[in-house]
Amino acid sequence: MAPSARIGSFPPKNVLENLVSLVERVGPWGYVIIFVIVMLECQPGLGFFMPGETLVVTGGFFASQGLFSLPGLIVLVTAAAIIGDTIGFEVGLRLGRGWLLRHGRWCGVRQKQLDRVDAYFHRHGRKSVFLGHFMHIFRALMPFMAGSSKMPYARFVSYNAVGCVLWASAFTLLGYFFGASLPLIERWLGRASAILLGIAVLVGICIWLWRGSSRGRKSL
């Protein structure tokens, strides 16, 4: 069945519906639209209004219909997330947390949200960079907070890149394999993020335990 037949079953979502239709109509130029939206979703404030996650899933569905290349789409989404996070990091590094506190209210950033992200980031700096894309508030604020906290960029990008690859692959493949249930997926996107976040944490714990046991065997 053509992609338009499936997408037509989406509930009306104004901007999101128009974006999905545009991505379908423009063919290969849809890559550009997905790239820009994912990149903007990583910016403080703007990220709250960008449907990047839904577009990535939709792009995966279009790949299953032959409109996009699946490997190319995963690479594109990963690159957009890394570049977007790098821009957010640089903005945070140059402007600082005080700037976001003064101006954040104009783009939906509230003191309570900022305090939550800030506290979590300072407790779990590297983990929050790795897992940030699986939590909507973190996608929009985490890179800025990392930059304003003066985290070394090399450390930031090393953890961030792995998280971006995992996020891009998981949500693109979600759309690719389960595209027939796009309306259901759309309703479950927040829970899907939580499930994938749990899987990522479990994998991280297993790696940590494996490394610990390897060090123990070497010491013996």
MDTraj code that builds the backbone (N, CA, C; nanometers):
import mdtraj as md
import numpy as np

residues = "MET ALA PRO SER ALA ARG ILE GLY SER PHE PRO PRO LYS ASN VAL LEU GLU ASN LEU VAL SER LEU VAL GLU ARG VAL GLY PRO TRP GLY TYR VAL ILE ILE PHE VAL ILE VAL MET LEU GLU CYS GLN PRO GLY LEU GLY PHE PHE MET PRO GLY GLU THR LEU VAL VAL THR GLY GLY PHE PHE ALA SER GLN GLY LEU PHE SER LEU PRO GLY LEU ILE VAL LEU VAL THR ALA ALA ALA ILE ILE GLY ASP THR ILE GLY PHE GLU VAL GLY LEU ARG LEU GLY ARG GLY TRP LEU LEU ARG HIS GLY ARG TRP CYS GLY VAL ARG GLN LYS GLN LEU ASP ARG VAL ASP ALA TYR PHE HIS ARG HIS GLY ARG LYS SER VAL PHE LEU GLY HIS PHE MET HIS ILE PHE ARG ALA LEU MET PRO PHE MET ALA GLY SER SER LYS MET PRO TYR ALA ARG PHE VAL SER TYR ASN ALA VAL GLY CYS VAL LEU TRP ALA SER ALA PHE THR LEU LEU GLY TYR PHE PHE GLY ALA SER LEU PRO LEU ILE GLU ARG TRP LEU GLY ARG ALA SER ALA ILE LEU LEU GLY ILE ALA VAL LEU VAL GLY ILE CYS ILE TRP LEU TRP ARG GLY SER SER ARG GLY ARG LYS SER LEU".split()
xyz = np.array([
    [0.0848, -0.1192, 0.0000],
    [0.0000, 0.0000, 0.0000],
    [0.0877, 0.1234, 0.0000],
    [0.0467, 0.2268, -0.0710],
    [0.1280, 0.3486, -0.0792],
    [0.1350, 0.4145, 0.0557],
    [0.2434, 0.4891, 0.0844],
    [0.2563, 0.5547, 0.2129],
    [0.1404, 0.6466, 0.2437],
    [0.0873, 0.7166, 0.1431],
    [-0.0191, 0.8120, 0.1706],
    [-0.1426, 0.7460, 0.2289],
    [-0.1683, 0.6209, 0.1916],
    [-0.2856, 0.5514, 0.2445],
    [-0.2717, 0.5278, 0.3925],
    [-0.1515, 0.4984, 0.4369],
    [-0.1293, 0.4761, 0.5799],
    [-0.1323, 0.6084, 0.6556],
    [-0.0579, 0.7056, 0.6032],
    [-0.0470, 0.8327, 0.6766],
    [-0.1826, 0.9010, 0.6859],
    [-0.2682, 0.8767, 0.5894],
    [-0.3994, 0.9391, 0.5941],
    [-0.4803, 0.8971, 0.7146],
    [-0.4445, 0.7868, 0.7767],
    [-0.5187, 0.7398, 0.8932],
    [-0.4741, 0.8070, 1.0222],
    [-0.3686, 0.8900, 1.0129],
    [-0.3257, 0.9633, 1.1318],
    [-0.4393, 1.0519, 1.1801],
    [-0.4568, 1.0733, 1.3107],
    [-0.5491, 1.1768, 1.3565],
    [-0.4939, 1.3139, 1.3180],
    [-0.5802, 1.4106, 1.2874],
    [-0.5321, 1.5432, 1.2476],
    [-0.4386, 1.6006, 1.3520],
    [-0.3197, 1.6452, 1.3084],
    [-0.2209, 1.6987, 1.4017],
    [-0.1618, 1.8288, 1.3486],
    [-0.2359, 1.9014, 1.2657],
    [-0.1953, 2.0315, 1.2164],
    [-0.0555, 2.0317, 1.1562],
    [0.0382, 2.0926, 1.2281],
    [0.1730, 2.1088, 1.1744],
    [0.2375, 1.9741, 1.1449],
    [0.2240, 1.8803, 1.2378],
    [0.2857, 1.7498, 1.2187],
    [0.2307, 1.6810, 1.0946],
    [0.0984, 1.6849, 1.0765],
    [0.0375, 1.6207, 0.9597],
    [0.0869, 1.6852, 0.8307],
    [0.0979, 1.8187, 0.8315],
    [0.1468, 1.8884, 0.7131],
    [0.2919, 1.8532, 0.6831],
    [0.3735, 1.8404, 0.7876],
    [0.5132, 1.8036, 0.7687],
    [0.5255, 1.6632, 0.7093],
    [0.4468, 1.5695, 0.7620],
    [0.4511, 1.4316, 0.7110],
    [0.4116, 1.4291, 0.5641],
    [0.3052, 1.5032, 0.5287],
    [0.2619, 1.5088, 0.3894],
    [0.3692, 1.5712, 0.3011],
    [0.4353, 1.6749, 0.3523],
    [0.5402, 1.7403, 0.2754],
    [0.6577, 1.6465, 0.2520],
    [0.6987, 1.5754, 0.3581],
    [0.8096, 1.4797, 0.3451],
    [0.7765, 1.3754, 0.2392],
    [0.6524, 1.3306, 0.2359],
    [0.6123, 1.2295, 0.1374],
    [0.6143, 1.2854, -0.0037],
    [0.5670, 1.4108, -0.0210],
    [0.5534, 1.4673, -0.1553],
    [0.6870, 1.5030, -0.2196],
    [0.7820, 1.5499, -0.1396],
    [0.9057, 1.6033, -0.1990],
    [1.0095, 1.4962, -0.2260],
    [0.9805, 1.3704, -0.1937],
    [1.0725, 1.2611, -0.2263],
    [1.2050, 1.2738, -0.1532],
    [1.3178, 1.2674, -0.2266],
    [1.4491, 1.2717, -0.1611],
    [1.4735, 1.3983, -0.0791],
    [1.4052, 1.5083, -0.1145],
    [1.4208, 1.6297, -0.0340],
    [1.3639, 1.6114, 0.1067],
    [1.2864, 1.5055, 0.1257],
    [1.2373, 1.4759, 0.2605],
    [1.3499, 1.4515, 0.3584],
    [1.4637, 1.4026, 0.3089],
    [1.5806, 1.3864, 0.3957],
    [1.6168, 1.5198, 0.4619],
    [1.6111, 1.6263, 0.3814],
    [1.6490, 1.7590, 0.4321],
    [1.5540, 1.8034, 0.5424],
    [1.4237, 1.7818, 0.5211],
    [1.3246, 1.8228, 0.6211],
    [1.3471, 1.7473, 0.7522],
    [1.3653, 1.6152, 0.7429],
    [1.3887, 1.5360, 0.8640],
    [1.5167, 1.5813, 0.9328],
    [1.6218, 1.6060, 0.8557],
    [1.7494, 1.6507, 0.9125],
    [1.7310, 1.7806, 0.9912],
    [1.6646, 1.8780, 0.9301],
    [1.6479, 2.0098, 0.9943],
    [1.5638, 1.9983, 1.1208],
    [1.4524, 1.9231, 1.1151],
    [1.3648, 1.9115, 1.2323],
    [1.4367, 1.8421, 1.3474],
    [1.5092, 1.7334, 1.3182],
    [1.5832, 1.6636, 1.4246],
    [1.6885, 1.7547, 1.4838],
    [1.7563, 1.8338, 1.4004],
    [1.8591, 1.9243, 1.4496],
    [1.7982, 2.0334, 1.5383],
    [1.6828, 2.0865, 1.4970],
    [1.6174, 2.1906, 1.5766],
    [1.5630, 2.1365, 1.7079],
    [1.5285, 2.0075, 1.7088],
    [1.4742, 1.9477, 1.8312],
    [1.5778, 1.9442, 1.9431],
    [1.7043, 1.9585, 1.9090],
    [1.8125, 1.9544, 2.0084],
    [1.8437, 2.0913, 2.0672],
    [1.7665, 2.1944, 2.0299],
    [1.7969, 2.3300, 2.0750],
    [1.7071, 2.3694, 2.1931],
    [1.7614, 2.4465, 2.2886],
    [1.6817, 2.4841, 2.4070],
    [1.5578, 2.5619, 2.3673],
    [1.4444, 2.5198, 2.4188],
    [1.3195, 2.5868, 2.3882],
    [1.2574, 2.5381, 2.2595],
    [1.3265, 2.5528, 2.1476],
    [1.2744, 2.5087, 2.0185],
    [1.2394, 2.3601, 2.0198],
    [1.3202, 2.2825, 2.0914],
    [1.3009, 2.1379, 2.0927],
    [1.1660, 2.0947, 2.1457],
    [1.1026, 2.1788, 2.2301],
    [0.9725, 2.1415, 2.2853],
    [0.8629, 2.1390, 2.1782],
    [0.8868, 2.2078, 2.0655],
    [0.7834, 2.2219, 1.9633],
    [0.8150, 2.1442, 1.8353],
    [0.9280, 2.0770, 1.8307],
    [0.9698, 2.0058, 1.7104],
    [0.9307, 1.8570, 1.7189],
    [0.8586, 1.8050, 1.6203],
    [0.8151, 1.6635, 1.6238],
    [0.9212, 1.5701, 1.5653],
    [1.0461, 1.5865, 1.6084],
    [1.1552, 1.5097, 1.5496],
    [1.1380, 1.3594, 1.5650],
    [1.1003, 1.3159, 1.6845],
    [1.0879, 1.1729, 1.7114],
    [0.9822, 1.1090, 1.6206],
    [0.8683, 1.1763, 1.6064],
    [0.7614, 1.1241, 1.5218],
    [0.8035, 1.1212, 1.3750],
    [0.8763, 1.2245, 1.3314],
    [0.9223, 1.2273, 1.1924],
    [1.0242, 1.1168, 1.1651],
    [1.1068, 1.0863, 1.2645],
    [1.2042, 0.9778, 1.2464],
    [1.1315, 0.8447, 1.2286],
    [1.0305, 0.8200, 1.3114],
    [0.9514, 0.6969, 1.2976],
    [0.8810, 0.6948, 1.1621],
    [0.8238, 0.8080, 1.1225],
    [0.7564, 0.8158, 0.9930],
    [0.8545, 0.7935, 0.8786],
    [0.9763, 0.8507, 0.8922],
    [1.0790, 0.8285, 0.7910],
    [1.1146, 0.6818, 0.7787],
    [1.1186, 0.6111, 0.8922],
    [1.1432, 0.4677, 0.8886],
    [1.0341, 0.3934, 0.8131],
    [0.9085, 0.4368, 0.8330],
    [0.7980, 0.3768, 0.7588],
    [0.8124, 0.4026, 0.6088],
    [0.8467, 0.5256, 0.5709],
    [0.8667, 0.5580, 0.4295],
    [0.9811, 0.4754, 0.3703],
    [1.0831, 0.4483, 0.4517],
    [1.1927, 0.3622, 0.4040],
    [1.1416, 0.2218, 0.3733],
    [1.0484, 0.1726, 0.4544],
    [0.9927, 0.0394, 0.4283],
    [0.9114, 0.0369, 0.2996],
    [0.8645, 0.1547, 0.2543],
    [0.7886, 0.1650, 0.1299],
    [0.8776, 0.1978, 0.0101],
    [1.0092, 0.2085, 0.0334],
    [1.1024, 0.2352, -0.0754],
    [1.1266, 0.3810, -0.1047],
    [1.0664, 0.4728, -0.0248],
    [1.0852, 0.6152, -0.0505],
    [1.2235, 0.6623, -0.0057],
    [1.2745, 0.6059, 0.1031],
    [1.4066, 0.6397, 0.1553],
    [1.4920, 0.5140, 0.1649],
    [1.6225, 0.5352, 0.1737],
    [1.7159, 0.4262, 0.2043],
    [1.7246, 0.4111, 0.3558],
    [1.7029, 0.2904, 0.4072],
    [1.7069, 0.2704, 0.5519],
    [1.8443, 0.3039, 0.6111],
    [1.9555, 0.2482, 0.5579],
    [2.0872, 0.2849, 0.6146],
    [2.1158, 0.4343, 0.6008],
    [2.0792, 0.4912, 0.4853],
    [2.1024, 0.6342, 0.4653],
    [2.0242, 0.7186, 0.5635],
    [1.9000, 0.6788, 0.5931],
    [1.8171, 0.7538, 0.6868],
    [1.8743, 0.7469, 0.8275],
    [1.9203, 0.6291, 0.8695],
    [1.9789, 0.6156, 1.0035],
    [2.1031, 0.7041, 1.0164],
    [2.1873, 0.7028, 0.9132],
    [2.3076, 0.7873, 0.9147],
    [2.2685, 0.9348, 0.9197],
    [2.1696, 0.9750, 0.8400],
    [2.1253, 1.1137, 0.8354],
    [2.0710, 1.1596, 0.9702],
    [1.9833, 1.0778, 1.0309],
    [1.9235, 1.1145, 1.1600],
    [2.0320, 1.1212, 1.2680],
    [2.1248, 1.0263, 1.2657],
    [2.2351, 1.0292, 1.3630],
    [2.3170, 1.1573, 1.3477],
    [2.3520, 1.1912, 1.2239],
    [2.4314, 1.3125, 1.1991],
    [2.3558, 1.4373, 1.2436],
    [2.2247, 1.4430, 1.2143],
    [2.1444, 1.5588, 1.2542],
    [2.1409, 1.5734, 1.4057],
    [2.1274, 1.4611, 1.4768],
    [2.1228, 1.4656, 1.6230],
    [2.2574, 1.5105, 1.6803],
    [2.3669, 1.4579, 1.6267],
    [2.4994, 1.4954, 1.6777],
    [2.5288, 1.6423, 1.6489],
    [2.4996, 1.6874, 1.5265],
    [2.5241, 1.8281, 1.4915],
    [2.4343, 1.9196, 1.5736],
    [2.3062, 1.8831, 1.5876],
    [2.2152, 1.9643, 1.6675],
    [2.2598, 1.9737, 1.8119],
    [2.3037, 1.8621, 1.8682],
    [2.3528, 1.8640, 2.0062],
    [2.4801, 1.9468, 2.0187],
    [2.5660, 1.9419, 1.9180],
    [2.6886, 2.0218, 1.9209],
    [2.6570, 2.1711, 1.9182],
    [2.5583, 2.2099, 1.8367],
    [2.5165, 2.3500, 1.8337],
    [2.4621, 2.3913, 1.9702],
    [2.3757, 2.3069, 2.0280],
    [2.3224, 2.3362, 2.1609],
    [2.4321, 2.3463, 2.2650],
    [2.5325, 2.2600, 2.2549],
    [2.6464, 2.2633, 2.3474],
    [2.7215, 2.3956, 2.3350],
    [2.7479, 2.4385, 2.2120],
    [2.8213, 2.5634, 2.1906],
    [2.7421, 2.6839, 2.2385],
    [2.6108, 2.6814, 2.2165],
    [2.5262, 2.7920, 2.2656],
    [2.5327, 2.7985, 2.4181],
    [2.5227, 2.6822, 2.4839],
    [2.5330, 2.6796, 2.6301],
    [2.6689, 2.7249, 2.6788],
    [2.7744, 2.6850, 2.6088],
    [2.9100, 2.7233, 2.6473],
    [2.9290, 2.8743, 2.6402],
    [2.8715, 2.9374, 2.5386],
    [2.8930, 3.0810, 2.5169],
    [2.7963, 3.1685, 2.5971],
    [2.6721, 3.1220, 2.6153],
    [2.5722, 3.2067, 2.6806],
    [2.5535, 3.1747, 2.8280],
    [2.5656, 3.0469, 2.8660],
    [2.5538, 3.0096, 3.0069],
    [2.4110, 2.9912, 3.0534],
    [2.3995, 2.9296, 3.1719],
    [2.2681, 2.8972, 3.2278],
    [2.1871, 3.0221, 3.2600],
    [2.2556, 3.1296, 3.3015],
    [2.1854, 3.2537, 3.3357],
    [2.1055, 3.3090, 3.2194],
    [2.1604, 3.2991, 3.1000],
    [2.0898, 3.3482, 2.9818],
    [1.9603, 3.2701, 2.9619],
    [1.9665, 3.1384, 2.9796],
    [1.8474, 3.0563, 2.9611],
    [1.7423, 3.0876, 3.0672],
    [1.7864, 3.1163, 3.1885],
    [1.6924, 3.1536, 3.2948],
    [1.6220, 3.2857, 3.2619],
    [1.6963, 3.3801, 3.2040],
    [1.6376, 3.5120, 3.1732],
    [1.5440, 3.5068, 3.0533],
    [1.5794, 3.4271, 2.9520],
    [1.5054, 3.4312, 2.8263],
    [1.4258, 3.3043, 2.7981],
    [1.4446, 3.2004, 2.8778],
    [1.3818, 3.0725, 2.8472],
    [1.2304, 3.0750, 2.8479],
    [1.1709, 3.1628, 2.9266],
    [1.0245, 3.1635, 2.9361],
    [0.9580, 3.1970, 2.8027],
    [1.0310, 3.2658, 2.7127],
    [0.9737, 3.3030, 2.5840],
    [0.9619, 3.1825, 2.4912],
    [1.0359, 3.0762, 2.5195],
    [1.0269, 2.9573, 2.4327],
    [0.9885, 2.8328, 2.5114],
    [0.9216, 2.8514, 2.6261],
    [0.8637, 2.7386, 2.6971],
    [0.9506, 2.6761, 2.8045],
    [1.0693, 2.7330, 2.8320],
    [1.1568, 2.6774, 2.9358],
    [1.1177, 2.7381, 3.0695],
    [1.0849, 2.6538, 3.1655],
    [1.0447, 2.6997, 3.2986],
    [1.1546, 2.6680, 3.3998],
    [1.1564, 2.7443, 3.5077],
    [1.2564, 2.7261, 3.6131],
    [1.2552, 2.5834, 3.6663],
    [1.1346, 2.5282, 3.6859],
    [1.1231, 2.3932, 3.7404],
    [1.1870, 2.2909, 3.6470],
    [1.1601, 2.3042, 3.5159],
    [1.2200, 2.2116, 3.4194],
    [1.3716, 2.2224, 3.4208],
    [1.4201, 2.3446, 3.4214],
    [1.5642, 2.3684, 3.4171],
    [1.6321, 2.3129, 3.5415],
    [1.5686, 2.3309, 3.6573],
    [1.6262, 2.2793, 3.7811],
    [1.6338, 2.1268, 3.7801],
    [1.5314, 2.0626, 3.7276],
    [1.5310, 1.9155, 3.7206],
    [1.6440, 1.8652, 3.6308],
    [1.6553, 1.9250, 3.5125],
    [1.7599, 1.8828, 3.4192],
    [1.8976, 1.9119, 3.4763],
    [1.9111, 2.0304, 3.5381],
    [2.0401, 2.0703, 3.5948],
    [2.0822, 1.9744, 3.7055],
    [1.9890, 1.9405, 3.7958],
    [2.0217, 1.8503, 3.9068],
    [2.0590, 1.7122, 3.8555],
    [1.9831, 1.6622, 3.7586],
    [2.0127, 1.5296, 3.7043],
    [2.1463, 1.5294, 3.6321],
    [2.1723, 1.6367, 3.5579],
    [2.2971, 1.6440, 3.4826],
    [2.4180, 1.6445, 3.5764],
    [2.4089, 1.7187, 3.6868],
    [2.5225, 1.7247, 3.7784],
    [2.5423, 1.5945, 3.8558],
    [2.4364, 1.5164, 3.8726],
    [2.4510, 1.3857, 3.9383],
    [2.5008, 1.2795, 3.8415],
    [2.4539, 1.2882, 3.7171],
    [2.4821, 1.1810, 3.6207],
    [2.5285, 1.2405, 3.4880],
    [2.6330, 1.3211, 3.4897],
    [2.6759, 1.3954, 3.3716],
    [2.6915, 1.3115, 3.2464],
    [2.7785, 1.2114, 3.2508],
    [2.8046, 1.1320, 3.1306],
    [2.6854, 1.0450, 3.0931],
    [2.6176, 0.9892, 3.1938],
    [2.4993, 0.9074, 3.1648],
    [2.3872, 0.9910, 3.1035],
    [2.3707, 1.1147, 3.1530],
    [2.2640, 1.1996, 3.0995],
    [2.2930, 1.2393, 2.9559],
    [2.4195, 1.2590, 2.9210],
    [2.4562, 1.2894, 2.7825],
    [2.4253, 1.1699, 2.6933],
    [2.4570, 1.0508, 2.7419],
    [2.4338, 0.9284, 2.6645],
    [2.2850, 0.9016, 2.6433],
    [2.2042, 0.9229, 2.7483],
    [2.0630, 0.8845, 2.7439],
    [1.9701, 1.0002, 2.7104],
    [2.0264, 1.1212, 2.6910],
    [1.9439, 1.2403, 2.6777],
    [1.8393, 1.2345, 2.5681],
    [1.8680, 1.1695, 2.4566],
    [1.7741, 1.1692, 2.3449],
    [1.6493, 1.0871, 2.3725],
    [1.6497, 1.0054, 2.4756],
    [1.5333, 0.9230, 2.5047],
    [1.4347, 0.9931, 2.5974],
    [1.4654, 1.1162, 2.6389],
    [1.3758, 1.1928, 2.7255],
    [1.3555, 1.3297, 2.6621],
    [1.2290, 1.3662, 2.6380],
    [1.1994, 1.4829, 2.5549],
    [1.2612, 1.6113, 2.6102],
    [1.2465, 1.6360, 2.7406],
    [1.3039, 1.7574, 2.7987],
    [1.4548, 1.7578, 2.7821],
    [1.5157, 1.6420, 2.8002],
    [1.6608, 1.6336, 2.7892],
    [1.7079, 1.6585, 2.6460],
    [1.6312, 1.6151, 2.5465],
    [1.6716, 1.6383, 2.4075],
    [1.6861, 1.7872, 2.3806],
    [1.5992, 1.8671, 2.4420],
    [1.6007, 2.0104, 2.4172],
    [1.6992, 2.0862, 2.5065],
    [1.7281, 2.0334, 2.6258],
    [1.8069, 2.1105, 2.7228],
    [1.9428, 2.0509, 2.7571],
    [1.9585, 1.9194, 2.7416],
    [2.0816, 1.8550, 2.7861],
    [2.2080, 1.9109, 2.7201],
    [2.2114, 1.9294, 2.5848],
    [2.3347, 1.9833, 2.5250],
    [2.3703, 2.1220, 2.5781],
    [2.2674, 2.2063, 2.5953],
    [2.2905, 2.3404, 2.6497],
    [2.3476, 2.3321, 2.7906],
    [2.2904, 2.2434, 2.8746],
    [2.3374, 2.2304, 3.0118],
    [2.4802, 2.1771, 3.0166],
    [2.5126, 2.0846, 2.9251],
    [2.6487, 2.0321, 2.9209],
    [2.7470, 2.1428, 2.8857],
    [2.7103, 2.2279, 2.7889],
    [2.7972, 2.3383, 2.7512],
    [2.8101, 2.4417, 2.8605],
    [2.6984, 2.4784, 2.9231],
    [2.7040, 2.5803, 3.0292],
    [2.7769, 2.5291, 3.1525],
    [2.7836, 2.3963, 3.1698],
    [2.8586, 2.3368, 3.2807],
    [3.0076, 2.3192, 3.2480],
    [3.0467, 2.3629, 3.1279],
    [3.1880, 2.3558, 3.0840],
    [3.2391, 2.2113, 3.0768],
    [3.1503, 2.1165, 3.0431],
    [3.1972, 1.9801, 3.0199],
    [3.2932, 1.9814, 2.9005],
    [3.4067, 1.9135, 2.9073],
    [3.4971, 1.9073, 2.7918],
    [3.4246, 1.8505, 2.6701],
    [3.4417, 1.9167, 2.5559],
    [3.3663, 1.8748, 2.4375],
    [3.3992, 1.7317, 2.3955],
    [3.5254, 1.6924, 2.4068],
    [3.5633, 1.5559, 2.3672],
    [3.4861, 1.4530, 2.4485],
    [3.4704, 1.4776, 2.5785],
    [3.3930, 1.3848, 2.6630],
    [3.2456, 1.3887, 2.6238],
    [3.1937, 1.5096, 2.6012],
    [3.0531, 1.5248, 2.5636],
    [3.0224, 1.4486, 2.4360],
    [3.1003, 1.4702, 2.3310],
    [3.0680, 1.4121, 2.2012],
    [3.0879, 1.2606, 2.2004],
    [3.1811, 1.2110, 2.2806],
    [3.2034, 1.0662, 2.2817],
    [3.0823, 0.9927, 2.3379],
    [3.0225, 1.0443, 2.4447],
    [2.9031, 0.9810, 2.5015],
    [2.7792, 1.0146, 2.4197],
    [2.7731, 1.1385, 2.3738],
    [2.6563, 1.1827, 2.2982],
    [2.6419, 1.1077, 2.1666],
    [2.7526, 1.0852, 2.0967],
    [2.7465, 1.0200, 1.9660],
    [2.6909, 0.8783, 1.9776],
    [2.7332, 0.8061, 2.0812],
    [2.6826, 0.6694, 2.0998],
    [2.5318, 0.6730, 2.1269],
    [2.4870, 0.7657, 2.2105],
    [2.3441, 0.7789, 2.2379],
    [2.2650, 0.8157, 2.1139],
    [2.3213, 0.9041, 2.0298],
    [2.2525, 0.9452, 1.9076],
    [2.2386, 0.8284, 1.8098],
    [2.3434, 0.7476, 1.7976],
    [2.3374, 0.6304, 1.7091],
    [2.2283, 0.5347, 1.7567],
    [2.2239, 0.5097, 1.8873],
    [2.1247, 0.4175, 1.9426],
    [1.9837, 0.4707, 1.9219],
    [1.9630, 0.5997, 1.9497],
    [1.8304, 0.6617, 1.9355],
    [1.7853, 0.6607, 1.7904],
    [1.8725, 0.7050, 1.6993],
    [1.8369, 0.7114, 1.5572],
    [1.8044, 0.5729, 1.5024],
    [1.8854, 0.4745, 1.5382],
    [1.8639, 0.3382, 1.4882],
    [1.7332, 0.2811, 1.5424],
    [1.7095, 0.2979, 1.6727],
    [1.5916, 0.2380, 1.7361],
    [1.4622, 0.2941, 1.6786],
    [1.4519, 0.4267, 1.6640],
    [1.3254, 0.4846, 1.6209],
    [1.3049, 0.4742, 1.4697],
    [1.4132, 0.4747, 1.3925],
    [1.3985, 0.4513, 1.2489],
    [1.3514, 0.3080, 1.2231],
    [1.4117, 0.2129, 1.2936],
    [1.3727, 0.0721, 1.2763],
    [1.2317, 0.0465, 1.3293],
    [1.1915, 0.1207, 1.4325],
    [1.0546, 0.1091, 1.4840],
    [0.9545, 0.1412, 1.3736],
    [0.9788, 0.2502, 1.3010],
    [0.8910, 0.2857, 1.1904],
    [0.9014, 0.1891, 1.0737],
    [1.0221, 0.1383, 1.0498],
    [1.0447, 0.0482, 0.9363],
    [0.9693, -0.0835, 0.9532],
    [0.9770, -0.1410, 1.0718],
    [0.9186, -0.2735, 1.0927],
    [0.7726, -0.2703, 1.1374],
    [0.7302, -0.1592, 1.1964],
    [0.5932, -0.1539, 1.2488],
    [0.5145, -0.0391, 1.1864],
    [0.5469, -0.0068, 1.0614],
    [0.4819, 0.1050, 0.9933],
    [0.3325, 0.0878, 0.9760],
    [0.2852, -0.0349, 0.9694],
    [0.1412, -0.0579, 0.9540],
    [0.0626, -0.0111, 1.0753],
    [0.1316, 0.0118, 1.1862],
    [0.0645, 0.0541, 1.3100],
    [0.1083, 0.1947, 1.3500],
    [0.1325, 0.2813, 1.2512],
    [0.1810, 0.4153, 1.2821],
    [0.0918, 0.4944, 1.3781],
    [-0.0429, 0.4921, 1.3624],
    [-0.1237, 0.5656, 1.4597],
    [-0.1035, 0.5144, 1.6020],
    [-0.0925, 0.3823, 1.6180],
    [-0.0701, 0.3238, 1.7509],
    [0.0674, 0.3634, 1.8035],
    [0.1690, 0.3582, 1.7161],
    [0.3043, 0.3967, 1.7574],
    [0.3058, 0.5412, 1.8038],
    [0.2362, 0.6285, 1.7309],
    [0.2341, 0.7702, 1.7663],
    [0.1797, 0.7910, 1.9072],
    [0.0753, 0.7136, 1.9422],
    [0.0186, 0.7266, 2.0770],
    [0.1123, 0.6721, 2.1834],
    [0.1996, 0.5772, 2.1438],
    [0.2881, 0.5117, 2.2397],
    [0.4309, 0.5656, 2.2378],
    [0.4582, 0.6744, 2.1653],
    [0.5964, 0.7189, 2.1487],
    [0.6649, 0.7484, 2.2816],
    [0.5937, 0.8143, 2.3727],
    [0.6555, 0.8446, 2.5020],
    [0.6915, 0.7179, 2.5776],
    [0.6027, 0.6184, 2.5734],
    [0.6310, 0.4918, 2.6419],
    [0.7423, 0.4161, 2.5702],
    [0.7446, 0.4274, 2.4367],
    [0.8522, 0.3618, 2.3611],
    [0.9873, 0.4193, 2.4019],
    [0.9930, 0.5505, 2.4214],
    [1.1174, 0.6125, 2.4681],
    [1.1582, 0.5557, 2.6028],
    [1.0596, 0.5411, 2.6932],
    [1.0905, 0.4882, 2.8257],
    [1.1397, 0.3437, 2.8178],
    [1.0756, 0.2629, 2.7308],
    [1.1174, 0.1236, 2.7163],
    [1.2582, 0.1151, 2.6601],
    [1.2850, 0.1925, 2.5543],
    [1.4184, 0.1916, 2.4944],
    [1.5220, 0.2473, 2.5898],
    [1.4824, 0.3466, 2.6702],
    [1.5725, 0.3995, 2.7723],
    [1.6079, 0.2899, 2.8720],
    [1.5060, 0.2117, 2.9145],
    [1.5324, 0.1019, 3.0070],
    [1.6257, -0.0014, 2.9481],
    [1.6074, -0.0315, 2.8180],
    [1.6965, -0.1269, 2.7516],
    [1.8383, -0.0724, 2.7473],
    [1.8516, 0.0572, 2.7149],
    [1.9846, 0.1186, 2.7084],
    [2.0531, 0.1149, 2.8451],
    [1.9760, 0.1439, 2.9516],
    [2.0331, 0.1385, 3.0866],
    [2.0764, -0.0033, 3.1204],
    [1.9931, -0.1011, 3.0854],
    [2.0266, -0.2415, 3.1125],
    [2.1548, -0.2817, 3.0399],
    [2.1673, -0.2417, 2.9136],
    [2.2894, -0.2715, 2.8373],
    [2.4099, -0.2062, 2.9032],
    [2.3933, -0.0799, 2.9471],
    [2.5036, -0.0100, 3.0138],
    [2.5464, -0.0802, 3.1420],
    [2.4486, -0.1276, 3.2200],
    [2.4808, -0.1992, 3.3442],
    [2.5553, -0.3288, 3.3133],
    [2.5099, -0.4000, 3.2105],
    [2.5769, -0.5257, 3.1730],
    [2.7219, -0.5006, 3.1317],
    [2.7431, -0.3934, 3.0532],
    [2.8798, -0.3596, 3.0115],
    [2.9647, -0.3247, 3.1320],
    [2.9071, -0.2481, 3.2257],
    [2.9812, -0.2073, 3.3464],
    [3.0178, -0.3296, 3.4296],
    [2.9216, -0.4221, 3.4459],
    [2.9495, -0.5434, 3.5232],
    [3.0542, -0.6304, 3.4540],
    [3.0449, -0.6396, 3.3217],
    [3.1417, -0.7197, 3.2465],
    [3.2818, -0.6623, 3.2600],
    [3.2933, -0.5300, 3.2512],
    [3.4249, -0.4672, 3.2671],
    [3.4790, -0.4881, 3.4073],
    [3.3865, -0.4779, 3.5073],
    [3.4301, -0.4996, 3.6448],
    [3.4803, -0.6404, 3.6669],
    [3.4105, -0.7389, 3.6100],
    [3.4550, -0.8766, 3.6267],
    [3.5854, -0.9015, 3.5523],
    [3.6051, -0.8348, 3.4377],
    [3.7300, -0.8498, 3.3624],
    [3.8477, -0.7947, 3.4414],
    [3.8261, -0.6781, 3.5044],
    [3.9335, -0.6199, 3.5872],
    [3.9643, -0.7097, 3.7049],
    [3.8572, -0.7717, 3.7631],
    [3.8794, -0.8623, 3.8768],
    [3.9610, -0.9840, 3.8374],
    [3.9321, -1.0395, 3.7201],
    [4.0083, -1.1563, 3.6740],
    [4.1547, -1.1197, 3.6476],
    [4.1777, -0.9984, 3.5919],
    [4.3157, -0.9564, 3.5656],
    [4.3938, -0.9391, 3.6941],
    [4.3266, -0.8810, 3.7973],
    [4.3964, -0.8592, 3.9235],
    [4.4316, -0.9930, 3.9899],
    [4.3446, -1.0961, 3.9724],
    [4.3741, -1.2267, 4.0283],
    [4.4912, -1.2913, 3.9543],
])
top = md.Topology()
chain = top.add_chain()
for i, resn in enumerate(residues, 1):
    res = top.add_residue(resn, chain, resSeq=i)
    for name in ("N", "CA", "C"):
        top.add_atom(name, md.element.get_by_symbol(name[0]), res)
traj = md.Trajectory(xyz[None], top)
